[in-house]
Amino acid sequence: MTAVEAFRRSTDNMPEQTSRAPLRIVVVGHVDHGKSTLIGRLIHDTGSLEDGKLEAIKAMSVRRGMPFEWAFLLDALQAERDQGITIDTSQIRFRTPSREVVLIDAPGHVEFLKNMVTGAAQADAALLVIDAAEGVREQSRRHGLLLKLLGIRQVAVIVNKMDKVGFSEAVFRTVSTEFAGYLKELDVVPEAFIPVAARGGDMIADRGSATGWYAGKTIIETIDSFEPAQQDAELPLRLVVQDVYKFDDRRIVAGRVESGRLAVGDELVFTPSGKHARIRTIEAWPPPQEGRALRGLMAGHAAGITLDREIFVERGEVAAFRETRPAAARVLVSRIFWLGDEPLAAGSRLALKIGTAQVPATVTSIDAAVDSTSLQRTVAQSVERNQVADVTLSLAKPVAADTQAGNPRLGRFVLEAGGRIRGGGVILRTFEETQRRASPNVTPVASAVSIAERTSLTGHSGAVVWLTGLPSSGKSTIGRALERLLFDSSCHVVLLDGDTLRTGLNGDLGFSDTDRAENVRRTAEVASFLARQGQIAIVALVSPLAADRALARGIGGASFFEVHVHASVDVCATRDPKGLYARARAGEINGFTGVSAPYERPDQPDVIVETDQRSLAECVNRIVQCLEDRDVLKASRTAH
């Protein structure tokens, strides 16, 4: 009896329900490195190929005058047969001696990376295929980076086509060492490197005889060692609303339980609306027998529920428990993979899809680009095709969102433009729209004076001039001088100093990340309100985190101007009246760690003024020049 026959017999005797949870595995790799052949053999060697299928494929190959290929099992699309490449994700199930496995074949060709992202986003683990003869390619590195980006930590590297290099141990070790070093830089520790000849079946279910120098596990044994990612049912409840249906006198909220559990009687809060109600019934079709009504559901199940009170909820909302509900996010700090033909730049407008919600999104800032080969983070003005980058997105309205680390089911999103997928990403941080939690009966009252009337009277537009920099870099000094110059030029101007605001409006806030973000949000709301009334609002605020400043820019919109007040740490320390630098105990990050948070220097400020190199007058004049160039001020208004 061969090893393959023994494997088939073991699965034939396996009970229908195993004790282990199903596993979703994505198979990725460079085009022509043998993924589809590998999967074809996995299907065959585990006895998962339906009767007559193998013979049908062989007959088809004869009719076409082509040699038999295991990859034909998956090439379901005629375009794939004609072009010889996989262009869409395919899913197929098979069983090992202890569990059910769903294999997701993802395209390797650079033009079809968006399909690979879609497939990998569903997976618990990955098999990354590398051709032993070709070695590690740029696309192999890019796939490794994407797996890291999508949060997949369980990875086995399949060094395929070992038959083409004579099953050379030296070649295998060279490929393994090179790629292991790259994965280490990604903080990904592969479960195994496996030498495989997929065409002949070596090291899939059967060890074969050509790799006696390898003592590790076969692919099937490795798959059996994988564990599903954190069980969805153990994560906080996320019921994603797909639609609301009306049957007789019932309004049924329909959706899918993406994570967690729910039961009749549970109180749900819907995000982002904030509406709440208790589950009255869980509906099923066909209706259950009398006395056997559903009492609960868990992750992975479609759900139809009725509520104990009439509330209006719609597609895109997410039901959760009050204590663990997702953020009603208006700003997302994210890591994306860009697939668009045109570079992505600050100001780009896209459609963001998360769960069943879709909202317009604007790229507030490009925070860093990541080179897929060197993994170096660099300052960038745009994101090129197939490049990974950290970006901040401002949304037209709030959506329910989690961080990827908190709950990956609602921590991933897709970016579209023109009806086509242009990229995808994961959420690193969220900022809630807390200012819109007032009663729905509150109606904003518009001013009786139009912006055009105010501009005609004052001779200038409204603006938010946001001065950010290290403590003691000179923000307040510049703010006061700029305020005096503009006031003397008959401008309507006001200074909002961070320390002054903390004695009143923001006096209840501390210095945690959450309080800092709220400090920035409140200040930005006030400044933006003043700008809409035709005032020039000067803000002097350390605002050390780039994400917080992105939130402020999102609130301020086109009237927002970020000014980086720059000075060296040594110069700031000599000016420091509060002794902050002397008291700082942590090491430097981007020049300063402050009392409780690192200062992240702006990547793309509207203006930079170096107070350790320029006079006060020069710094103020540079800001004024920017306001004139952007048509906030007329040059005749100010003398500088």
C-alpha positions as CSV (number, residue, x, y, z in Angstrom):
1,M,0.0,0.0,0.0
2,T,1.4,3.4,-1.0
3,A,1.5,6.3,1.4
4,V,-1.1,8.1,-0.7
5,E,-3.4,5.0,-0.5
6,A,-2.9,4.8,3.3
7,F,-3.7,8.5,3.6
8,R,-6.9,8.1,1.6
9,R,-8.0,5.1,3.8
10,S,-7.4,7.2,6.9
11,T,-9.7,9.9,5.7
12,D,-12.3,7.5,4.5
13,N,-12.6,6.2,8.1
14,M,-12.6,9.7,9.6
15,P,-15.9,10.7,11.3
16,E,-17.9,13.4,9.7
17,Q,-17.3,15.8,12.5
18,T,-13.7,16.2,13.8
19,S,-12.7,17.7,17.1
20,R,-10.7,20.4,15.4
21,A,-12.0,23.6,13.8
22,P,-11.8,23.9,10.0
23,L,-8.7,25.7,8.6
24,R,-8.5,28.2,5.8
25,I,-5.2,28.3,4.0
26,V,-4.2,30.6,1.1
27,V,-1.6,29.4,-1.4
28,V,0.5,32.2,-2.9
29,G,3.6,32.5,-5.0
30,H,5.2,34.0,-8.1
31,V,3.5,33.1,-11.4
32,D,4.7,29.7,-12.8
33,H,6.2,28.7,-9.5
34,G,3.8,25.8,-9.3
35,K,0.9,26.7,-7.0
36,S,-1.9,25.3,-9.1
37,T,0.1,22.1,-9.6
38,L,0.7,21.8,-5.9
39,I,-3.0,22.2,-5.2
40,G,-4.0,19.7,-7.8
41,R,-1.7,17.1,-6.2
42,L,-3.1,18.0,-2.7
43,I,-6.6,17.4,-4.0
44,H,-5.7,14.1,-5.6
45,D,-3.3,12.8,-2.9
46,T,-5.9,13.4,-0.1
47,G,-8.6,11.5,-2.0
48,S,-10.6,14.6,-2.5
49,L,-10.9,14.4,-6.3
50,E,-14.4,13.4,-7.4
51,D,-14.7,10.2,-9.3
52,G,-14.0,10.4,-13.0
53,K,-12.5,14.0,-12.8
54,L,-8.9,12.9,-13.3
55,E,-9.8,10.9,-16.4
56,A,-11.9,13.8,-17.8
57,I,-9.0,16.2,-17.4
58,K,-6.6,13.7,-19.1
59,A,-9.0,13.3,-22.0
60,M,-9.4,17.1,-22.3
61,S,-5.6,17.4,-22.5
62,V,-5.5,14.8,-25.3
63,R,-8.2,16.6,-27.2
64,R,-6.3,19.9,-27.0
65,G,-3.0,18.2,-27.9
66,M,-1.5,19.3,-24.5
67,P,0.5,17.3,-21.9
68,F,-1.6,16.6,-18.8
69,E,-1.3,19.3,-16.1
70,W,-2.5,19.0,-12.5
71,A,-3.1,22.8,-12.7
72,F,-6.1,22.1,-15.0
73,L,-8.1,21.1,-11.9
74,L,-8.3,24.7,-10.9
75,D,-8.3,26.5,-14.2
76,A,-12.1,26.8,-14.3
77,L,-12.1,29.9,-16.5
78,Q,-11.7,29.6,-20.2
79,A,-9.4,32.7,-20.2
80,E,-7.1,31.0,-17.8
81,R,-6.8,27.9,-20.1
82,D,-6.0,30.2,-23.0
83,Q,-3.5,32.3,-21.2
84,G,-2.0,29.7,-18.9
85,I,-2.3,31.8,-15.8
86,T,-4.6,31.9,-12.8
87,I,-6.6,35.1,-12.8
88,D,-9.1,34.6,-10.0
89,T,-9.2,33.0,-6.5
90,S,-10.5,29.4,-6.3
91,Q,-11.5,27.6,-3.2
92,I,-11.6,23.9,-2.7
93,R,-12.1,21.7,0.3
94,F,-10.3,18.5,1.4
95,R,-9.9,16.6,4.6
96,T,-6.8,15.6,6.6
97,P,-7.0,12.8,9.2
98,S,-8.0,15.4,11.8
99,R,-9.8,18.3,10.2
100,E,-11.4,19.9,7.2
101,V,-9.3,22.3,5.1
102,V,-10.4,25.1,2.7
103,L,-7.6,25.9,0.2
104,I,-7.7,29.3,-1.4
105,D,-5.6,29.5,-4.6
106,A,-4.5,33.2,-5.1
107,P,-3.0,34.6,-8.3
108,G,0.7,35.1,-8.4
109,H,0.9,37.4,-11.5
110,V,1.6,41.0,-10.6
111,E,-1.5,42.2,-12.6
112,F,-3.8,40.1,-10.4
113,L,-2.5,41.0,-6.9
114,K,-5.9,42.4,-5.9
115,N,-7.4,38.9,-6.2
116,M,-4.6,37.6,-4.1
117,V,-5.4,40.2,-1.4
118,T,-9.0,39.2,-1.5
119,G,-8.1,35.5,-1.0
120,A,-5.5,36.1,1.7
121,A,-7.8,38.3,3.7
122,Q,-9.9,35.2,4.4
123,A,-7.1,32.9,5.5
124,D,-5.8,31.6,8.8
125,A,-2.5,30.4,7.4
126,A,-0.5,30.4,4.1
127,L,1.6,28.2,1.9
128,L,4.1,30.4,0.0
129,V,5.5,28.7,-3.0
130,I,9.0,29.4,-4.4
131,D,10.6,27.8,-7.5
132,A,13.8,26.1,-6.4
133,A,15.4,26.9,-9.8
134,E,14.4,30.5,-10.0
135,G,14.8,31.3,-6.3
136,V,13.4,34.2,-4.4
137,R,11.8,36.8,-6.7
138,E,10.6,40.3,-6.0
139,Q,7.0,39.0,-6.2
140,S,7.9,36.4,-3.5
141,R,9.0,39.2,-1.2
142,R,5.9,41.2,-2.1
143,H,3.7,38.2,-1.2
144,G,5.5,37.8,2.1
145,L,4.9,41.5,2.9
146,L,1.2,41.2,2.0
147,L,0.7,38.2,4.3
148,K,2.3,40.3,7.1
149,L,0.1,43.2,6.1
150,L,-3.1,41.1,6.3
151,G,-2.1,39.7,9.7
152,I,-1.3,36.1,8.7
153,R,1.4,34.7,11.0
154,Q,1.3,31.0,10.2
155,V,3.3,30.5,7.0
156,A,5.0,27.4,5.5
157,V,7.4,28.1,2.6
158,I,7.2,25.4,-0.1
159,V,10.4,25.2,-2.2
160,N,8.9,23.6,-5.2
161,K,10.2,22.0,-8.4
162,M,13.1,20.3,-6.5
163,D,13.2,17.7,-9.3
164,K,14.5,20.5,-11.7
165,V,17.6,21.0,-9.5
166,G,18.2,17.3,-8.9
167,F,16.8,17.5,-5.4
168,S,19.9,19.4,-4.3
169,E,20.0,20.0,-0.6
170,A,22.4,22.9,-1.2
171,V,19.9,24.7,-3.5
172,F,17.2,24.1,-0.9
173,R,19.3,25.5,1.9
174,T,20.3,28.6,-0.2
175,V,16.7,29.5,-1.0
176,S,15.5,28.8,2.6
177,T,18.3,30.9,4.2
178,E,17.7,33.9,1.9
179,F,13.9,33.9,2.4
180,A,14.1,33.2,6.1
181,G,16.2,36.3,6.5
182,Y,13.6,38.4,4.7
183,L,10.7,37.0,6.7
184,K,12.6,37.7,9.9
185,E,12.7,41.3,9.0
186,L,8.9,41.1,8.7
187,D,8.7,39.5,12.1
188,V,7.3,36.4,10.5
189,V,8.7,33.1,11.7
190,P,7.8,30.3,9.1
191,E,6.5,27.0,10.5
192,A,8.6,25.1,8.0
193,F,10.6,25.2,4.7
194,I,9.6,22.1,2.8
195,P,11.4,20.7,-0.3
196,V,8.7,19.6,-2.8
197,A,8.3,18.2,-6.3
198,A,4.6,18.8,-6.7
199,R,4.4,17.3,-10.2
200,G,5.6,13.9,-8.8
201,G,3.9,14.3,-5.4
202,D,7.2,14.3,-3.3
203,M,6.7,15.6,0.2
204,I,3.0,16.3,-0.2
205,A,1.3,13.3,1.4
206,D,4.1,10.9,0.5
207,R,7.6,11.7,1.5
208,G,9.1,10.2,-1.6
209,S,12.7,8.8,-1.7
210,A,14.6,11.7,-3.3
211,T,14.8,14.0,-0.2
212,G,16.2,11.6,2.4
213,W,18.3,14.4,3.7
214,Y,15.2,16.3,4.9
215,A,13.8,15.2,8.3
216,G,10.9,17.7,8.5
217,K,7.2,17.3,8.0
218,T,5.3,16.8,4.8
219,I,2.9,19.5,3.6
220,I,-0.1,17.6,5.0
221,E,1.6,17.1,8.3
222,T,2.5,20.8,8.4
223,I,-1.1,21.7,7.6
224,D,-2.3,19.6,10.5
225,S,0.1,21.5,12.8
226,F,-1.6,24.8,11.9
227,E,-4.3,26.3,14.2
228,P,-7.1,28.6,13.2
229,A,-6.5,32.2,14.1
230,Q,-8.3,33.3,17.2
231,Q,-11.7,31.8,17.1
232,D,-14.2,34.3,15.7
233,A,-16.8,33.2,18.3
234,E,-14.5,34.3,21.1
235,L,-14.0,37.8,19.7
236,P,-16.5,40.6,20.6
237,L,-19.8,40.4,18.8
238,R,-20.0,42.0,15.3
239,L,-23.3,41.5,13.5
240,V,-22.9,43.3,10.2
241,V,-26.3,44.5,8.9
242,Q,-26.9,43.6,5.2
243,D,-30.6,44.7,4.9
244,V,-33.9,45.1,6.8
245,Y,-36.9,43.2,5.6
246,K,-40.6,43.6,6.5
247,F,-42.7,40.4,6.8
248,D,-46.3,40.7,8.0
249,D,-45.8,42.8,11.2
250,R,-42.2,42.0,11.7
251,R,-39.1,44.0,10.7
252,I,-36.2,41.6,10.4
253,V,-32.7,42.9,10.6
254,A,-30.7,40.6,8.4
255,G,-26.9,40.2,8.3
256,R,-24.0,37.9,9.3
257,V,-22.4,37.3,12.6
258,E,-18.8,38.0,11.8
259,S,-17.6,37.4,15.3
260,G,-18.8,36.7,18.8
261,R,-22.2,35.3,19.9
262,L,-25.7,36.6,20.4
263,A,-28.8,35.3,22.0
264,V,-32.4,36.3,22.5
265,G,-32.7,39.0,25.1
266,D,-29.2,40.5,24.4
267,E,-29.1,44.3,24.2
268,L,-27.5,45.5,21.0
269,V,-26.0,48.9,20.2
270,F,-25.8,49.7,16.5
271,T,-22.7,51.6,15.2
272,P,-22.4,54.3,13.9
273,S,-26.0,55.5,14.7
274,G,-25.8,54.6,18.4
275,K,-29.3,53.2,18.5
276,H,-30.0,50.3,20.8
277,A,-32.6,47.6,21.3
278,R,-32.9,44.1,22.7
279,I,-33.2,41.0,20.5
280,R,-36.8,39.8,20.7
281,T,-36.5,36.7,18.3
282,I,-34.0,35.0,16.1
283,E,-35.7,34.2,12.8
284,A,-35.1,31.1,10.7
285,W,-36.2,29.8,7.3
286,P,-38.0,27.5,7.0
287,P,-39.5,28.3,10.4
288,P,-38.5,25.9,13.1
289,Q,-40.9,23.4,14.6
290,E,-43.0,24.7,17.5
291,G,-41.1,24.8,20.7
292,R,-37.7,24.7,18.9
293,A,-37.2,28.4,18.2
294,L,-33.6,29.5,17.9
295,R,-32.2,31.0,21.1
296,G,-28.7,31.9,20.0
297,L,-26.2,32.2,17.1
298,M,-22.4,32.3,16.9
299,A,-19.8,33.6,14.4
300,G,-20.1,32.4,10.8
301,H,-23.9,32.2,10.7
302,A,-26.3,34.3,8.8
303,A,-28.7,36.1,11.2
304,G,-32.2,37.5,11.0
305,I,-33.4,39.1,14.2
306,T,-36.3,41.2,15.4
307,L,-36.0,43.8,18.0
308,D,-38.1,44.8,21.0
309,R,-38.6,48.4,19.9
310,E,-39.0,50.2,16.5
311,I,-35.7,51.8,15.5
312,F,-34.4,52.7,12.1
313,V,-31.2,50.8,11.2
314,E,-29.8,50.3,7.7
315,R,-27.2,48.4,5.7
316,G,-23.7,49.1,6.8
317,E,-24.4,49.4,10.5
318,V,-22.8,46.9,13.0
319,A,-24.6,45.5,16.0
320,A,-22.5,44.8,19.1
321,F,-22.6,44.9,22.9
322,R,-22.3,48.3,24.5
323,E,-19.1,47.6,26.4
324,T,-17.2,46.2,23.4
325,R,-18.8,48.1,20.4
326,P,-16.6,49.2,17.5
327,A,-15.5,52.8,17.0
328,A,-17.8,55.1,15.0
329,A,-14.7,56.2,13.1
330,R,-14.3,59.3,11.0
331,V,-10.5,59.1,10.6
332,L,-8.5,55.9,9.9
333,V,-4.8,55.5,10.4
334,S,-4.1,52.6,8.1
335,R,-1.6,50.5,6.2
336,I,-2.6,49.9,2.6
337,F,-1.5,48.0,-0.5
338,W,-2.1,50.2,-3.6
339,L,-3.1,48.6,-6.9
340,G,-4.2,51.6,-8.9
341,D,-2.6,52.5,-12.2
342,E,-2.2,56.1,-11.1
343,P,-0.2,57.0,-8.0
344,L,-2.1,57.7,-4.8
345,A,-1.5,61.1,-3.4
346,A,-2.7,63.3,-0.5
347,G,-6.1,64.6,-1.5
348,S,-7.0,61.6,-3.5
349,R,-10.7,60.7,-3.2
350,L,-11.9,57.1,-3.1
351,A,-14.7,54.8,-2.0
352,L,-13.9,52.8,1.2
353,K,-15.7,49.5,1.8
354,I,-15.7,48.0,5.2
355,G,-18.2,45.3,6.3
356,T,-21.3,46.2,4.2
357,A,-20.7,50.0,4.5
358,Q,-19.4,52.1,1.7
359,V,-18.4,55.8,2.3
360,P,-16.4,58.4,0.4
361,A,-12.8,58.7,1.7
362,T,-10.1,61.3,1.2
363,V,-6.4,60.6,1.7
364,T,-5.4,63.2,4.3
365,S,-1.7,62.3,4.4
366,I,0.8,59.8,3.1
367,D,2.6,59.0,6.4
368,A,5.3,56.6,5.0
369,A,6.0,54.3,2.1
370,V,7.4,50.8,2.6
371,D,9.9,49.3,0.0
372,S,8.8,45.6,-0.5
373,T,12.4,44.5,-1.0
374,S,14.4,46.4,1.7
375,L,11.3,47.0,4.0
376,Q,12.6,50.5,4.6
377,R,10.1,53.2,5.6
378,T,10.6,56.4,3.6
379,V,9.0,59.8,3.3
380,A,6.9,59.8,0.1
381,Q,4.7,62.3,-1.7
382,S,2.7,59.5,-3.3
383,V,2.1,55.7,-3.3
384,E,3.0,53.9,-6.5
385,R,1.3,50.8,-7.9
386,N,2.0,47.6,-5.9
387,Q,3.5,49.6,-3.0
388,V,2.7,49.4,0.7
389,A,2.2,52.6,2.6
390,D,0.9,54.0,5.8
391,V,-1.8,56.6,5.1
392,T,-4.4,58.5,7.0
393,L,-8.0,58.5,5.6
394,S,-10.7,61.0,6.4
395,L,-14.2,59.7,5.8
396,A,-17.3,61.6,4.7
397,K,-19.3,60.0,7.5
398,P,-18.5,57.7,10.4
399,V,-18.4,53.9,9.9
400,A,-18.2,51.1,12.4
401,A,-14.5,50.0,12.5
402,D,-12.0,48.1,14.6
403,T,-8.2,47.9,14.5
404,Q,-6.8,44.9,12.9
405,A,-5.2,43.9,16.2
406,G,-8.6,44.3,18.0
407,N,-10.9,42.4,15.6
408,P,-9.6,41.6,12.1
409,R,-13.1,40.9,10.9
410,L,-13.8,44.6,11.0
411,G,-10.2,45.8,10.8
412,R,-9.8,45.4,7.0
413,F,-11.1,47.4,4.1
414,V,-11.1,47.8,0.4
415,L,-10.5,51.0,-1.6
416,E,-12.3,51.6,-4.9
417,A,-12.3,54.2,-7.6
418,G,-14.4,54.2,-10.8
419,G,-16.1,51.0,-9.6
420,R,-12.9,49.0,-9.5
421,I,-10.8,47.8,-6.7
422,R,-7.7,50.0,-6.3
423,G,-6.3,48.8,-3.0
424,G,-6.9,47.3,0.3
425,G,-5.7,47.8,3.8
426,V,-5.8,47.2,7.5
427,I,-6.7,49.7,10.3
428,L,-4.0,50.6,12.8
429,R,-5.8,53.3,14.7
430,T,-9.3,54.8,14.7
431,F,-10.7,58.2,15.8
432,E,-14.3,58.4,16.7
433,E,-16.7,61.2,15.7
434,T,-17.6,62.0,19.3
435,Q,-18.9,65.4,18.4
436,R,-21.9,63.9,16.7
437,R,-23.4,62.0,19.6
438,A,-26.0,64.7,20.4
439,S,-29.7,63.9,20.2
440,P,-31.1,63.4,16.7
441,N,-33.5,66.2,17.5
442,V,-30.6,68.7,17.4
443,T,-30.7,70.8,14.3
444,P,-27.7,73.0,13.4
445,V,-28.6,76.7,12.7
446,A,-26.9,78.3,9.8
447,S,-25.4,81.8,10.1
448,A,-27.4,84.7,8.8
449,V,-24.2,86.1,7.2
450,S,-22.7,84.3,4.2
451,I,-19.0,83.5,3.8
452,A,-18.9,85.8,0.7
453,E,-20.3,88.7,2.8
454,R,-17.7,88.1,5.5
455,T,-14.9,87.9,2.9
456,S,-16.1,91.1,1.3
457,L,-16.1,92.9,4.6
458,T,-12.7,91.6,5.9
459,G,-10.9,91.3,2.7
460,H,-9.6,87.8,3.6
461,S,-10.8,84.2,3.8
462,G,-11.1,82.2,7.0
463,A,-8.3,79.8,7.8
464,V,-6.8,77.5,10.5
465,V,-3.1,78.0,10.9
466,W,-2.0,75.0,13.0
467,L,1.4,75.6,14.6
468,T,2.9,72.2,15.7
469,G,6.4,71.5,17.1
470,L,8.4,70.4,20.1
471,P,7.7,72.0,23.4
472,S,9.6,75.3,23.6
473,S,10.2,75.4,19.8
474,G,8.5,78.8,19.6
475,K,4.9,78.1,18.7
476,S,3.3,80.5,21.1
477,T,5.9,83.2,20.3
478,I,5.2,82.9,16.6
479,G,1.5,82.7,17.2
480,R,1.4,85.9,19.1
481,A,3.6,87.7,16.6
482,L,1.5,86.5,13.7
483,E,-1.7,87.5,15.5
484,R,-0.4,91.0,16.1
485,L,0.8,91.5,12.5
486,L,-2.6,90.3,11.1
487,F,-4.6,92.3,13.5
488,D,-2.6,95.5,12.7
489,S,-3.5,94.8,9.1
490,S,-7.2,94.9,10.0
491,C,-7.6,91.1,9.7
492,H,-10.1,89.2,11.9
493,V,-7.7,86.9,13.8
494,V,-7.7,85.0,17.1
495,L,-5.0,82.9,18.8
496,L,-5.9,79.6,20.4
497,D,-2.9,78.6,22.6
498,G,-2.7,75.0,23.8
499,D,-1.9,75.9,27.4
500,T,-4.6,78.5,27.6
501,L,-7.2,76.0,26.3
502,R,-6.2,73.5,29.0
503,T,-7.2,76.0,31.6
504,G,-10.7,76.1,30.3
505,L,-12.2,74.2,27.4
506,N,-9.8,71.3,27.7
507,G,-9.2,71.5,31.4
508,D,-10.8,68.1,32.0
509,L,-8.3,66.3,29.8
510,G,-5.1,64.5,30.7
511,F,-2.2,63.4,28.6
512,S,-3.1,59.8,27.5
513,D,-3.3,59.1,23.8
514,T,-7.1,59.2,24.0
515,D,-7.1,62.6,25.9
516,R,-4.5,64.0,23.5
517,A,-6.7,63.1,20.6
518,E,-9.7,64.7,22.2
519,N,-7.7,67.8,23.0
520,V,-6.8,68.1,19.3
521,R,-10.3,67.4,18.2
522,R,-12.0,70.0,20.4
523,T,-9.4,72.6,19.4
524,A,-9.8,71.8,15.7
525,E,-13.6,72.0,16.0
526,V,-13.4,75.5,17.6
527,A,-10.7,76.7,15.1
528,S,-12.7,75.3,12.1
529,F,-15.9,77.0,13.4
530,L,-14.1,80.3,13.5
531,A,-12.6,79.8,10.1
532,R,-16.1,79.2,8.7
533,Q,-17.1,82.6,10.1
534,G,-14.3,84.3,8.2
535,Q,-11.7,84.4,11.1
536,I,-8.1,83.4,10.8
537,A,-7.7,81.0,13.8
538,I,-4.0,80.5,14.9
539,V,-3.5,77.3,16.9
540,A,-0.4,76.8,18.9
541,L,-0.4,73.2,20.1
542,V,2.3,70.5,20.4
543,S,-0.1,67.9,18.9
544,P,2.8,65.4,18.9
545,L,1.0,62.5,17.0
546,A,0.6,62.6,13.2
547,A,-2.7,60.8,13.4
548,D,-4.1,63.5,15.7
549,R,-3.0,66.2,13.3
550,A,-4.6,64.3,10.5
551,L,-7.8,64.3,12.4
552,A,-7.5,68.1,12.8
553,R,-6.9,68.5,9.0
554,G,-9.9,66.3,8.3
555,I,-12.0,68.7,10.5
556,G,-10.5,71.8,9.0
557,G,-10.6,70.7,5.4
558,A,-9.3,73.0,2.7
559,S,-8.9,76.0,5.1
560,F,-6.4,74.0,7.3
561,F,-2.6,74.9,7.1
562,E,-0.1,72.9,9.0
563,V,3.0,74.8,10.1
564,H,5.9,72.8,11.5
565,V,7.8,75.0,14.0
566,H,11.1,73.4,14.0
567,A,14.0,73.7,16.4
568,S,16.7,71.2,17.5
569,V,16.2,69.4,20.8
570,D,19.2,71.1,22.3
571,V,17.9,74.6,21.4
572,C,14.4,73.7,22.8
573,A,16.0,72.4,26.0
574,T,17.8,75.7,26.6
575,R,14.5,77.6,26.2
576,D,12.5,75.2,28.3
577,P,10.9,77.1,31.2
578,K,8.8,74.1,32.4
579,G,11.8,71.7,32.7
580,L,10.1,69.2,30.4
581,Y,13.3,68.1,28.8
582,A,15.1,67.7,32.1
583,R,12.2,65.6,33.3
584,A,11.9,63.4,30.2
585,R,13.3,60.0,31.0
586,A,12.6,58.0,27.8
587,G,14.9,57.9,24.8
588,E,14.4,60.1,21.7
589,I,12.0,59.2,19.0
590,N,11.9,61.6,16.0
591,G,13.8,64.0,18.2
592,F,11.9,64.1,21.4
593,T,9.7,61.9,23.7
594,G,8.1,64.6,25.7
595,V,6.4,63.7,28.9
596,S,4.2,60.9,27.7
597,A,4.2,60.7,23.9
598,P,6.8,60.8,21.1
599,Y,6.8,63.8,18.8
600,E,6.2,62.7,15.2
601,R,7.5,65.2,12.8
602,P,5.1,66.2,10.0
603,D,6.0,64.6,6.7
604,Q,4.3,67.1,4.4
605,P,3.5,70.4,6.3
606,D,2.3,73.4,4.4
607,V,5.1,75.5,5.9
608,I,8.3,74.8,7.8
609,V,9.8,77.6,10.0
610,E,13.2,76.9,11.7
611,T,13.2,79.0,14.8
612,D,16.8,78.0,15.6
613,Q,18.0,79.4,12.2
614,R,15.6,82.2,11.4
615,S,14.5,85.4,13.1
616,L,11.0,85.8,14.5
617,A,10.1,88.2,11.7
618,E,11.4,85.8,9.0
619,C,9.3,82.9,10.4
620,V,6.1,85.0,10.6
621,N,6.7,86.4,7.1
622,R,7.1,82.9,5.7
623,I,3.6,81.9,7.1
624,V,2.1,85.1,5.7
625,Q,3.6,84.3,2.3
626,C,1.9,80.9,2.4
627,L,-1.5,82.5,3.2
628,E,-1.0,84.9,0.4
629,D,0.0,82.2,-2.1
630,R,-3.2,80.2,-1.1
631,D,-5.4,83.3,-1.6
632,V,-6.3,83.6,2.1
633,L,-4.7,87.0,2.2
634,K,-4.1,89.7,-0.4
635,A,-0.5,90.8,-0.5
636,S,-1.6,94.4,0.0
637,R,-3.0,93.6,3.4
638,T,0.2,93.0,5.2
639,A,3.6,94.7,5.2
640,H,6.4,92.2,5.8
